[in-house]
Amino acid sequence: MTDQAVDTSGPAGAPGTKGATGAGTTQFFGRERELQALRADIERAGLDTLSGRKVPRARVLLIAGRPGSGRTALAAELARGLVASGKYPDGPLRVRLTEPGGARIPTERTARDLLDLLHVPVPPGAGQDELSGLVRTALADRRALLLFDDAVDAEQVDPLLPDNPDCLVVATAQGPLTGIPDVRPCTIGGLSADASVQLLRRAIGQVRITVDPRTAESLGEECGGQPAALVLIAGWLAARPNASVADVTRQLRELPEDGDPNTGARPLARAFRLVYSSLPQSAARTLRLLALAPAGLADAHTASALAGCSVTAARTTLDDFVRLGLLHTNGAALAQYEVPGCVAPMLRALMTELDRSAEVQLARARMLERTVRQLQSCRAITDPEGSPARRKLAGLPRSLRFPHPETAAEWLRSRRPALLASARVAVEDGELDTLARRLVAALVRALAAHEGTEAAAPDLYGLHGLVLDVAERRELPREQAAALLNLGDLDARTGRTRAALARYREALDAGRAARDPYATGRAMESVAGAHAELGDWHRAGDWYGRALAQRLTQGDRAEEARLYGRLGSVHTYAGRYGEALRDWRAAAARYRRLGDRAGHARALSEAARVQEYAGRPQESLHTCRDAVEWARKAGDVRLEAALQLRLADTLDRLGEPAAAQLHRNAADRLLDEGEGSASAYEIRSASTES
């Protein structure tokens, strides 16, 4: 088969793809007139140029046609030629605008896919306007070709158009994109008779075409010249060497009409029915259930779980589907199969008609459970040898284990779009919330283990939002509080402090409803931190005081010491030095009771700083000397050296330069002994420590 001749609606392994679409062979049939017209449109002056105005945005070419007409293939062929000519060295960049089931993809997700392809960091939790603005900024100085596949309307395309006339946008859609000025439309129908016969010849060989060339042309007409229908029929013939072109033409004609008023869609529907009816019962059921594949992407494990068969049998069945033209594959070592966008609605209709809802739900549950186990295995391989997770991993079936962390990371990268889609679909389903929660938790852990929380933050934000949806629907206040705290932390990290504050207040309410002291205390601290970030020291001190009052009832001295330190810092910033000194002394006392000499030294150092701010340099000098002594007892050379330098600064301000020099010399000796540097250590207040 050739995916260039068939409508390749759907991502070739991912929603966003850098490079030409599709996989496998690059042979392309027909469409010479359309390609020539599209290339001519690129060179033709636009309306702005003709009117003497500066071209403000990228030019948009539209390839319009029904699913199965080869519109995506034509866009890919056009892109290949333009990129090969060197006109657009920063492309092509392809993104899907429609799910395989027909639902429109939110613009923020499309923008995020584009930013990933452009290697631009994506702020977690950013909205549509911010993300589309980042896309335009990233493309402002590039010469990129963008493929927007299967657009529903102009509202999906317009926010992503680069403000750069050196870029080119090629969009595919079923109809016009009304609302985008100066769009260059190219409406395509069926292939020519010669191209249709050429496609059949490539799949089944010359002999059967030469024997009956007229019937081959009739078969092309029977398929309406639609590439997707021709590919399906060619796959059916290739699997039956003894069948003639006349046989399949007759069978197509004998198929009863399905009553679909859309006559243009009938050739594809008839070809699909012919191929589907020839499948064994088990294979037909597997094909129908692939309508459940997240984002239209499946691998052998997905098919195995859906059909309830072995992974080997599932892989064989999927490869058979590829040969029949029912699926596409990327052909990589970690093979991933794609349900064509023109086939997906027919699969879903068959599944609804022939499979009981309970069986469909069971298949979906098996798929989610298999995905959870794969994610657990993906994360466990990052643990050290002999760890409990690795021992548990050894007990899993071989097909679920990853031999190396690198293999697991590559699987996670390649399956990431499908995994994220699986989490979204599981939560939207609403009937498998327990599995959905386990899936999201496993995906969060796997992403954090392989990519780190910073790199995975945009995905983690969306996953925490899914957890919140389930928690609210199921009235699980503890999980609701945890999700809100995680979302608030990500908002705070990206500078959306007021949004974070709102999240923290909601988390506090949820923690109180759950009677969870940890969540409640954590929420109060986070509220305090947000107020501190906003410079509202009075409210920050009030909330830290509430969090401290709760900790005092629990008898956790380490937490008490930490919160006393946070209070001391807030009071210092607010200029309330008396209260700050009291808090730092309380923190020092608790560190001393805990036997934490280094913590005791740091708290004393902060107390000395407050005394100095308050205009009591002699008391500050005395307290700082105590801090040096405790640092010496703790054996922390770098801390002792930093405190010696602070002592020197204090003595300088007191007019004792000779004594100050002695302490600087002592600090140098300590740093030389510890092979450190004066800038390698910094006294930090507890307000900056987690």
Secondary structure, 3 states (H helix, E strand, C coil): CCCCCCCCCCCCCCCEEECCCCCCCCCCCCCHHHHHHHHHHHHCCCHHHHCCCCCCCCEEEEEECCCCCCHHHHHHHHHHHHHHCCCCCCCCEEEECECCCCCECCHHHHHHHHHHHCCCCCCCCCCHHHHHHHHHHHCCCCCCEEEEEEECCHHHHHHHCCCCCCCEEEEEECCCCCCCCCCEEEECCCCCHHHHHHHHHHHHCHHHHHHCHHHHHHHHHHCCCCHHHHHHHHHHHHCCCCCCHHHHHHHHHHCCCCCCCCHHHHHHHHHHHHHHHCCCHHHHHHHHHHHHCHHHEECHHHHHHHHCCCHHHHHHHHHHHHHHCCCEECCCCCCCEECCCCCHHHHHHHHHHHCCHHHHHHHHHHHHHHHHHHHHHHHHCCCCCCCHHHHHHHCCCHHHCCCCHHHHHHHHHHHHHHHHHHHHHHHHHCCCHHHHHHHHHHHHHHHHHHHCCCCCHHHHHHHHHHHHHHHHHHCCHHHHHHHHHHHHHHHHHCCCHHHHHHHHHHHHHHHHHHCCHHHHHHHHHHHHHHHHHCCCHHHHHHHHHHHHHHHHCCCCHHHHHHHHHHHHHHHHHCCCHHHHHHHHHHHHHHHHHHCCHHHHHHHHHHHHHHHHHCCCHHHHHHHHHHHHHHHHHHCCHHHHHHHHHHHHHHHHHCCCHHHHHHHHHHHHHHHHHCCCCCCCCCCCCHHHCC
